[in-house]
Amino acid sequence: MKGVILSINKEVEIVDITHRVGNYNLVEGAFLISQVCPFFPEGTIHLAVIDPGVGTSRKGLIIQTDNYYFVGPDNGIFSFVLKKEAVRKIVEINRSKFKIIAPTFEGRDVFAPVAGYISLERQIEDFGLEIRQIKQLRIEKNSILHIDEFGNIITSVQREFNYGENLAVVYRGKKVKAKFVRCFSEVKEGNYLVLKGSSGYLEVDRNRSSAAKALDARVGEKIEIFKVDEGQEAKG
């Protein structure tokens, strides 16, 4: 894909975000691209390909927002992004405009060329017709969105806590105690903690250790965080 883009525009700057999203994991990919895109310059083209439906009738998309372009499959990968970005236009890519398309690699044969040509200021209307609706992922309120390389568990849990409160984290029937803190070092090494991370979402972490490994956590699964009642302690 990089070779295709560079063969179209040798001057383009390609920045890799990650190749470590779990296989087929659209929720994790959608979360990550939404976290990263706001820190790039206006006009950046974001190409995202997690595509278990490759070769089927699922659409290919170009989304133009007030700040960026997004190119990829219509499978929900841009669900988080569209909650942050004001959409100007969405175009469904016309596959007939491409001579050779491998049914298992539209990232190389469709999406990469589109991104390359947009970088040369081609109009997105050149690649297809405008549409209004695209697929949106259903995000569970109490679920794991992402696990980073340190084993920190980023969740979709939407609750407010006071700093210093004792909390319970429940995952797969296992309950552990944690404290709601501002940063990792506010608990002893190896202890569980909950904080609002740089993503703005609640995280379940362990200071200088892996919460995900200890809990055998998996992206997409249910997780709960709640305040421990006075006089009650979580086991763990």
KAZITA-V5373 format. One record per backbone hydrogen bond with DSSP energy under -0.5 kcal/mol. CO is the residue of the C=O (numbers start at 1). NH is the residue of the N-H. If there is no record, write none. Layout:
# KAZITA-V5373
co: (CO;CO)
nh: (NH;NH)
This chain:
# KAZITA-V5373
co: (1;2;3;4;5;5;9;12;13;14;22;24;25;26;27;28;29;30;31;32;33;34;36;37;41;44;44;45;46;46;48;51;53;59;60;61;62;62;63;63;64;64;67;68;69;70;71;72;73;76;78;80;81;81;85;86;89;90;91;91;92;93;94;95;102;105;106;106;107;110;111;112;113;114;115;116;117;117;118;123;124;125;127;129;137;138;140;141;142;143;143;144;146;148;151;152;152;153;154;154;157;157;162;165;166;167;168;169;169;170;171;174;176;178;179;179;180;183;184;188;191;192;193;194;195;195;197;201;202;203;203;204;205;206;207;209;209;210;211;212;212;218;221;224;226;229)
nh: (5;6;7;8;8;9;12;14;15;16;25;26;29;30;31;32;33;34;35;36;37;38;39;40;44;46;69;47;48;71;73;54;56;74;93;72;64;91;65;70;88;89;43;65;46;63;48;61;75;79;82;83;84;85;87;66;64;131;62;93;129;95;97;98;105;109;110;111;112;114;115;116;117;118;119;120;120;122;121;126;127;128;94;92;139;140;143;143;223;145;156;220;154;151;212;148;154;204;145;146;159;202;165;180;228;178;226;171;176;224;174;171;169;167;181;194;164;186;187;191;207;179;205;181;197;203;200;197;155;195;205;153;193;209;190;206;211;214;215;216;217;221;144;170;168;232)
